[in-house]
Amino acid sequence: MRTTLFLSVSIDGFIADKEGIPRFPEGAWQDWCALVNDADNVIAGRSSFEQLKDDAMASALNPKHKIVLSSRDIDLADSGWQHARSPSEALAILKKAGVDEAIVGGGRAVAHSFMREKRVDHIVIDLQPVAFGVGTPVFGEVLDLTQLKRLDSQPLNESALRLRYEVLREEK
Ligand SMILES: NC(=O)c1ccc[n+]([C@@H]2O[C@H](COP(=O)([O-])OP(=O)(O)OC[C@H]3O[C@@H](n4cnc5c(N)ncnc54)[C@H](OP(=O)(O)O)[C@@H]3O)[C@@H](O)[C@H]2O)c1
């Protein structure tokens, strides 16, 4: 199973604006959901899950497997989301379910966790035509030097671009 980190990003490197809202141009959320729905799974951090759960936008996001990462005891009741306490537990659930490509959908803390644990094989960035100036950076904390190889680039509309990179591993 491959693990892909997938984020919409402003041209100045933010995943949300200064209010913590991913206020990207129209169509960005639908494009983001289309990839997640195709892959049929998503892993999200507790904060991102909470931001989304009572929002009308959630109706566009309907993969079969939806996992919330949290170190706490959380009650997901009838939400349709499953709980994992660590990146490895989330990936084990998806692997067991027969998923080919696990999608790590953010936010910043989750992106950083998966990168720090060297769990990410591909990074897909939807580069959105907006600059937030101030906001939530993609990773937030310092990363180890990471070399990437571009595998694909595809226009999503007149202004946005989807980029797929492979994370290159150091030869042992
Ligand atoms: N542009 C995009 O594509 C995109 C996508 C998603 C989200 N976002 C934005 O990202 C922002 C949220 O990012 P964020 O960094 O504040 O929060 P987040 O990554 O969504 O969630 C953080 C929480 O996830 C849990 N978590 C993270 N790593 C973990 C690990 N290794 N093991 C166990 N639990 C772990 C922790 O929950 P506990 O505290 O419960 O342990 C942590 O407090 C929002 O503004 C959202 O809109 C943007």
The ligand as an SDF file (V2000), in Angstrom:
LIG
                    3D

 48 52  0  0  0  0  0  0  0  0999 V2000
   -5.4180   22.7670    2.6660 N   0  0  0  0  0  0  0  0  0  0  0  0
   -5.6480   21.5140    2.9630 C   0  0  0  0  0  0  0  0  0  0  0  0
   -5.5500   20.6180    2.1160 O   0  0  0  0  0  0  0  0  0  0  0  0
   -6.0390   21.1500    4.3760 C   0  0  0  0  0  0  0  0  0  0  0  0
   -6.3610   19.8290    4.6720 C   0  0  0  0  0  0  0  0  0  0  0  0
   -6.6900   19.5130    6.0020 C   0  0  0  0  0  0  0  0  0  0  0  0
   -6.6680   20.5030    6.9650 C   0  0  0  0  0  0  0  0  0  0  0  0
   -6.3350   21.7760    6.6320 N   0  0  0  0  0  0  0  0  0  0  0  0
   -6.2580   22.8240    7.6700 C   0  0  0  0  0  0  0  0  0  0  0  0
   -5.3160   22.4180    8.6530 O   0  0  0  0  0  0  0  0  0  0  0  0
   -5.6320   23.0510    9.8770 C   0  0  0  0  0  0  0  0  0  0  0  0
   -5.5820   22.0270   10.9920 C   0  0  0  0  0  0  0  0  0  0  0  0
   -4.2540   21.5960   11.1620 O   0  0  0  0  0  0  0  0  0  0  0  0
   -3.6800   21.3460   12.6210 P   0  0  0  0  0  0  0  0  0  0  0  0
   -2.2440   21.0770   12.5140 O   0  0  0  0  0  0  0  0  0  0  0  0
   -4.1180   22.4460   13.5090 O   0  0  0  0  0  0  0  0  0  0  0  0
   -4.5060   20.0810   13.1150 O   0  0  0  0  0  0  0  0  0  0  0  0
   -4.6910   18.5840   12.5250 P   0  0  0  0  0  0  0  0  0  0  0  0
   -3.3950   18.0980   11.9600 O   0  0  0  0  0  0  0  0  0  0  0  0
   -5.8820   18.5290   11.6810 O   0  0  0  0  0  0  0  0  0  0  0  0
   -5.0470   17.8050   13.8690 O   0  0  0  0  0  0  0  0  0  0  0  0
   -4.1210   17.8170   14.9430 C   0  0  0  0  0  0  0  0  0  0  0  0
   -4.5010   16.7480   15.9150 C   0  0  0  0  0  0  0  0  0  0  0  0
   -4.4030   15.4680   15.3010 O   0  0  0  0  0  0  0  0  0  0  0  0
   -3.9190   14.5150   16.2390 C   0  0  0  0  0  0  0  0  0  0  0  0
   -2.6290   14.0110   15.8050 N   0  0  0  0  0  0  0  0  0  0  0  0
   -1.7210   14.5770   14.9880 C   0  0  0  0  0  0  0  0  0  0  0  0
   -0.6430   13.7900   14.8430 N   0  0  0  0  0  0  0  0  0  0  0  0
   -0.8850   12.6970   15.6010 C   0  0  0  0  0  0  0  0  0  0  0  0
   -0.1520   11.5120   15.8830 C   0  0  0  0  0  0  0  0  0  0  0  0
    1.0800   11.2990   15.3560 N   0  0  0  0  0  0  0  0  0  0  0  0
   -0.6970   10.5890   16.7130 N   0  0  0  0  0  0  0  0  0  0  0  0
   -1.9260   10.7860   17.2720 C   0  0  0  0  0  0  0  0  0  0  0  0
   -2.6700   11.8850   17.0270 N   0  0  0  0  0  0  0  0  0  0  0  0
   -2.1450   12.8280   16.2160 C   0  0  0  0  0  0  0  0  0  0  0  0
   -3.8070   15.2510   17.5600 C   0  0  0  0  0  0  0  0  0  0  0  0
   -5.0820   15.1080   18.1830 O   0  0  0  0  0  0  0  0  0  0  0  0
   -5.2260   15.0150   19.8070 P   0  0  0  0  0  0  0  0  0  0  0  0
   -4.8380   16.3660   20.3060 O   0  0  0  0  0  0  0  0  0  0  0  0
   -6.6640   14.6860   19.9990 O   0  0  0  0  0  0  0  0  0  0  0  0
   -4.2840   13.9320   20.2390 O   0  0  0  0  0  0  0  0  0  0  0  0
   -3.5900   16.6860   17.1210 C   0  0  0  0  0  0  0  0  0  0  0  0
   -3.9470   17.6370   18.1000 O   0  0  0  0  0  0  0  0  0  0  0  0
   -7.0230   23.6430    9.7110 C   0  0  0  0  0  0  0  0  0  0  0  0
   -6.8820   25.0320    9.5220 O   0  0  0  0  0  0  0  0  0  0  0  0
   -7.5360   23.0000    8.4460 C   0  0  0  0  0  0  0  0  0  0  0  0
   -8.4330   23.8140    7.7550 O   0  0  0  0  0  0  0  0  0  0  0  0
   -6.0290   22.1160    5.3630 C   0  0  0  0  0  0  0  0  0  0  0  0
  1  2  1  0
  2  3  2  0
  2  4  1  0
  4  5  1  0
  4 48  2  0
  5  6  2  0
  6  7  1  0
  7  8  2  0
  8  9  1  0
  8 48  1  0
  9 10  1  0
  9 46  1  0
 10 11  1  0
 11 12  1  0
 11 44  1  0
 12 13  1  0
 13 14  1  0
 14 15  2  0
 14 16  1  0
 14 17  1  0
 17 18  1  0
 18 19  2  0
 18 20  1  0
 18 21  1  0
 21 22  1  0
 22 23  1  0
 23 24  1  0
 23 42  1  0
 24 25  1  0
 25 26  1  0
 25 36  1  0
 26 27  1  0
 26 35  1  0
 27 28  2  0
 28 29  1  0
 29 30  1  0
 29 35  2  0
 30 31  1  0
 30 32  2  0
 32 33  1  0
 33 34  2  0
 34 35  1  0
 36 37  1  0
 36 42  1  0
 37 38  1  0
 38 39  2  0
 38 40  1  0
 38 41  1  0
 42 43  1  0
 44 45  1  0
 44 46  1  0
 46 47  1  0
M  CHG  2   8   1  16  -1
M  END
$$$$
